[in-house]
Amino acid sequence: MSEVNMAVIKPEISSQMMKSYIWLQTADGSIQQVEREVAMFCPMICHEVIQKGMGSSKNCAISLPQRVNPAMLSLIIDYCQFHQVPGHSNKERKSFDEKFIRMDTKRLCELTSAADSLQLKPLVDLTSRALARIIEGKSPEEIREIFHLPDDLTEEEKLEPLKNTTDDPRIRLLNRLYAKKRKELKERQKIKNAEVEEERVDDRSVDDLLSFINGDNGDSKGIKTSKSKKKNRKRKDQQKSTSTNETIKNHNKELNGLNSVRCSAEVGQKSWAGVGATSNLHDVEDDIFASKNELDDGDIDDEIDLALKEKIDREVEDFARRLNSDWPERMQEILSFGHEREPVHFSLNGNGSLRRYTNSE
Amino acid sequence: MFDALFTHFLLLLPMANSAIQEINVSSKIRRSSDEEVRIDGISRLPDVLIQHILSFLSTKEAMATSILSKRWLPVWTSVPVIDLQDSPSCRTDSSLRLRFEHFVTRVLILNKMACLDKFCLKFNMVDRPSCVETWFWDAVSRDVKELDITIHGTQSFPFLKLPFIVFTAKTMQVLKLSNGVELHVTGTVSLPCLKVLHLVWIKYSSNESVSRLFAGCHVLQELVLRKYVSDNTSISDVSIQTLKILSIRFATGRRKHQLKINAPILEYLNLEDNLGLEFDLEDVSSLVEANVSVTWLENRHIPLLKALCNAKFVSLHWDWHSKMTWHNFRPHRLFRNLVRLELSVGYGGWNMLSLFLEISDNLQVLVLTKNDNCRGLGLECRWKPQKNVPECLLSSLERVEFKGYEEVAYQLRMVKYILKNARVLKMMDICTNGDLPLESKVDVLKKLLMFTRCSNACQLRFN
C-alpha cells in the first residue's frame, strides 16, 4: 500500500530530491510538510497514511488533533527526527531525552497532551515522568504554585487528613495542623450540641466501669480480643494518641471485644484465606467505611453505631442491677488494686453517671 | 516561558488565526498587554494522562495530590499502580508496623481500578500473615501485571510464605521477590505470562519448590537469582527453554552447590560464583554475552569455559586460581565467535591469556585488567609469550586495553609482545593505577614508546 502512495507522491516531489514528504495540518489551519520517515514515527500519522492514504499532498493534508498546536508539532518533529534514526546508541538517546524535556511545566503539559493525541507513547512516558519528578517531594502549596491550580477545596474537605503511617514528616505536620483546625471546628460544634457531648462523656465513664467490672469478674461474657477482630477498631485503638490513659485503652479493648463478638458472628463463617477474598474485602469495606469520611481522625465515639450503643447500655444496666447492692464494698476492692487507673475519676463519675443512666431508662 | 504563554494565548484568539497561516514557531510575537493569563495546564490534561503521571510516583505522593484542588481529589484512586513503602522505624516498633498494614489495606480498598499494573511493596517484618495474604489475593484478582515484594526481615523472624494464588496469576508478567519471603510451592504452578522473575536472597522450602516454579513459567525470558548460604537449596536447576537472560550470584560460601543450566536460547549470562559450586551446563549454545566472576578459578570451571565457546563477548574475572589441567580442553573447541574478551586477573593466572589468544581466532578487542581485589599481590609472574604467534594477533586484534598497569616486568613483556606482533592493531590503551607517581609515569611512557610496533596505524594512548 505504501508503494501505491509512493507512486502517487513521486510526480509531485520531483523537485525535492526523491525525499517523500507528508503534509500535516494543525487545528489552526497552518499546513506543514514533514519528511516521511520522521512523520511515520507517530502511530497516529502512520495510521492515517496507511489506512486512509492521506497526507500525500497539500490538499489532502492530515488534520492533526486539536491538542497539537504548531509549537508542539515542531517539538514533536524534533523528537521524532532524532529517535527514528536507528544508529543512535541508548546512551545518546537518553542524553537527548534529558536535554529535550528541559522546558517549563506549561509546555511540558501541552507536550504531553499533544504526544498523547498522536499516540506517541515513548514521548508520553518521557514527559509524564518529567512531570512526576516535578510533583515529587513538593508540598501542596508549591505544586499549586507551579501548575497554577485553583485552591478550591472547602476547609472541611481539606481537613480529611491523609492517614498514612506517620513516617513522612511533611504529612505528619499537615495532619497536626489539620487536627488542630478540626478540633477548633469540633469545639464550635460542641457548643451547639452540648448535651450530646455530655452523654458521650457519660458513656465513656460507664464503659470504663464496665471494663473494671469485666476485668475483675473474669468476664462472664468471655470477651477476649479475638483474632478476627475488625481492623478499623484496632486502628482507632492505635491512633487514639490523645489520652493514653490505660482506662481508655481498656475501654477500647472492651469495645473491640464487644464488636468482635458481634462481627465475628457475621463474618465468622467467611475465612480470610478462602476463595473470593475480594468479596471479603468488600464486606470489610462496607463495615469499616460507612462513608468515605471515615478517613477522619475522628473521635471513636462518633463511629460507634447506634445498635452497639444500645447493646452496651443494656449490658451496663445488667451489671448495674447486679452490683447496686454491694457497690461501696466493690469500689473499695477495686481501689485497693493500686493500678495506674485513677480511682477518683471512677468514684466521682461512676456513681454519678450510673445513677443518671439508670434514671434515664 | 512568557513567550510561549503569549503565543499560546494568541492561538486562542480567533482573529489571530488568519495572521498566522504559516507560523514559524521560533519567531516570537510580543504583545504589549500585561495580562498574565494563568492557565492551568496540567488540569486540562485528561484524567487518563494525570493517572499516568501519578503512576510514576509512590502511592503516598499520589495520595498527597488529592488535596490540591477539587479536580484532583479522586484522581489518585484511579491510578493503576500501588507502590508503598514503610519507614525504617517500623523495624523496631510493632505498632507502626500494624499501622502500615492497616494503611495498605485501606489503600487497596480505596483504589478503584479493576486492573492493576503494578503492586510494589517494601516493608519490614510481617506481624500478621493473614493480613498480608489478603493483599496478594486482591492484587491477583485484579490482574496485576507486576508484583514486587521486598520484606526486610531478620533471620529470626519467620519468612513470609506467599499464598498459592500468586503462582496461578494469569496476567502476571513480572515477579520480583526479595529478602524475607519463603518460596513454598506445593501444587502445579501456572504463570502463562511471566516474562521476568527475580528471586533475591529469599529462602526456599525445598529444591522442588524452585523446579515447580520454573516448570510453570512457559514464557520466562529473564531470570535473576541471588542465592545465599542458608536458603535451603543445594541445586539450582535452571532448565528453562525460553530463557534469554540469566543472572545468578551465589554467596553460598564453601557449601557444596550444583548449578545446572539448560537454556538453548540463552543470550546473556551473568554469573558470580563462589567456592564449592559445581557446573553442569547442558546447552547454552546461543550465548552471545557472558560475564563470569569467580573467586577461585580451578578445574571445576572447565565445563563452564567450554560452554562459553559460542559467545561473542566474554568477560572473565577471577581473584585466585589453582593449576588447571587443560589437556581435555584444548583446542578442539575454539572460541570462534569471540570478538571481545575481557580478563580481570587477580593473583596470577596470566597463562590463561595465552590460552585464550590461541583459541580465539577472531578476537578484535582485548581488555586486560589487574583485579582490584588483589591489588598489590601477584606482582610478578613468569609469563612468557608462546613461540607461535596466535592467529588473532596476526589478523584481527584491533584494540587492546590495559587497565591497572603497575609497571611490573611481566606487564611490560606483554605490551611489548603485543605491540611487536599485532599486525592490525589500531589502538593500545594503557591506564595506570592512580598510585603511580608522575615521574615514573613519564618513564613508563618513554619505555612504551620505544617498543617496536608491528602495525603502522597503531596509536598509543596513555593515561
Contacts between the chains, C-beta under 8 A, distances in Angstrom:
chain1	res1	chain2	res2	distance
A	28	B	11	5.8
A	28	B	17	5.6
A	28	B	20	6.6
A	28	B	23	7.7
A	29	B	17	6.2
A	29	B	21	6.6
A	30	B	20	6.7
A	30	B	21	5.6
A	30	B	22	5.8
A	30	B	23	5.6
A	31	B	22	7.9
A	69	B	8	7.2
A	69	B	11	5.7
A	70	B	20	7.9
A	70	B	23	5.3
A	70	B	25	5.6
A	71	B	4	6.8
A	71	B	7	6.2
A	71	B	8	7.4
A	71	B	25	4.7
A	74	B	25	4.8
A	104	B	1	4.0
A	104	B	4	7.0
A	105	B	41	6.9
A	105	B	42	7.3
A	106	B	1	6.9
A	106	B	4	6.8
A	106	B	5	6.7
A	106	B	8	7.8
A	106	B	39	7.3
A	106	B	41	4.5
A	107	B	1	7.6
A	107	B	4	5.5
A	109	B	41	3.6
A	109	B	42	4.8
A	109	B	44	7.2
A	109	B	45	6.1
A	110	B	8	7.4
A	110	B	41	6.4
A	112	B	45	6.3
A	112	B	49	5.9
A	112	B	53	7.6
A	113	B	44	7.2
A	113	B	45	5.6
A	113	B	46	7.9
A	113	B	49	6.9
A	116	B	45	8.0
A	116	B	46	7.7
A	116	B	49	5.7
A	124	B	49	7.5
A	124	B	52	7.1
A	128	B	49	7.1
A	128	B	52	5.0
A	128	B	53	4.6
A	128	B	55	8.0
A	128	B	56	6.2
A	129	B	56	5.2
A	131	B	42	7.0
A	131	B	53	4.8
A	132	B	53	5.2
A	132	B	54	7.1
A	132	B	55	8.0
A	132	B	56	3.7
A	132	B	57	5.2
A	133	B	56	7.9
A	135	B	53	7.3
A	135	B	54	7.9
A	135	B	57	6.4
A	135	B	61	6.9
A	135	B	65	6.8
A	136	B	57	5.8
A	136	B	61	5.8
A	137	B	61	7.5
A	140	B	64	6.8
A	140	B	65	7.8
A	140	B	67	5.5
A	140	B	68	5.5
A	143	B	65	7.2
A	143	B	68	5.9
A	144	B	68	6.0
A	144	B	69	7.2
A	147	B	40	6.4
A	147	B	41	6.5
A	147	B	42	4.5
A	147	B	43	7.3
A	148	B	38	4.4
A	148	B	39	6.9
A	148	B	40	5.0
A	148	B	41	7.5
A	149	B	40	5.9
A	149	B	42	7.5
A	149	B	43	6.3
A	149	B	68	5.3
A	149	B	69	4.7
A	149	B	72	7.4
A	150	B	40	7.0
A	150	B	69	5.4
A	150	B	70	7.9
A	151	B	69	6.5
A	152	B	69	5.3
A	152	B	70	5.0
A	153	B	67	6.4
A	153	B	69	6.3
A	153	B	70	5.8
A	153	B	73	6.9
A	157	B	67	7.9
A	157	B	70	7.9
A	157	B	73	7.1
A	158	B	67	5.5
A	162	B	63	5.8
A	162	B	64	6.4
A	162	B	66	7.6
A	162	B	67	7.4
A	163	B	103	7.0
A	163	B	106	7.3
A	164	B	60	5.8
A	164	B	63	7.3
A	164	B	103	6.1
A	165	B	86	6.0
A	165	B	87	6.2
A	165	B	90	7.3
A	165	B	96	6.2
A	165	B	99	5.1
A	165	B	100	4.7
A	165	B	103	5.5
A	166	B	99	7.8
A	167	B	86	7.0
A	167	B	87	3.0
A	167	B	88	8.0
A	167	B	89	6.6
A	167	B	90	7.7
A	167	B	96	7.7
A	168	B	60	6.3
A	171	B	60	7.4
A	171	B	64	6.8
A	231	B	102	5.7
A	231	B	105	6.4
A	231	B	131	7.7
A	234	B	98	7.3
A	234	B	102	7.6
A	235	B	99	7.5
A	235	B	102	4.7
A	238	B	95	5.6
A	238	B	98	6.3
A	238	B	99	5.7
A	238	B	102	7.8
A	239	B	99	7.8
A	272	B	130	5.0
A	272	B	133	7.3
A	272	B	134	6.0
A	273	B	130	6.5
A	273	B	133	6.2
A	273	B	163	7.1
A	277	B	134	5.7
A	277	B	137	3.8
A	277	B	138	6.7
A	277	B	141	7.2
A	278	B	137	7.0
A	278	B	138	6.1
A	278	B	141	4.8
A	280	B	134	7.5
A	281	B	108	7.2
A	281	B	109	6.2
A	281	B	134	7.0
A	281	B	138	5.9
A	284	B	105	7.9
A	284	B	109	7.2
A	285	B	109	4.9
A	288	B	109	7.6
A	289	B	109	7.3
A	295	B	106	8.0
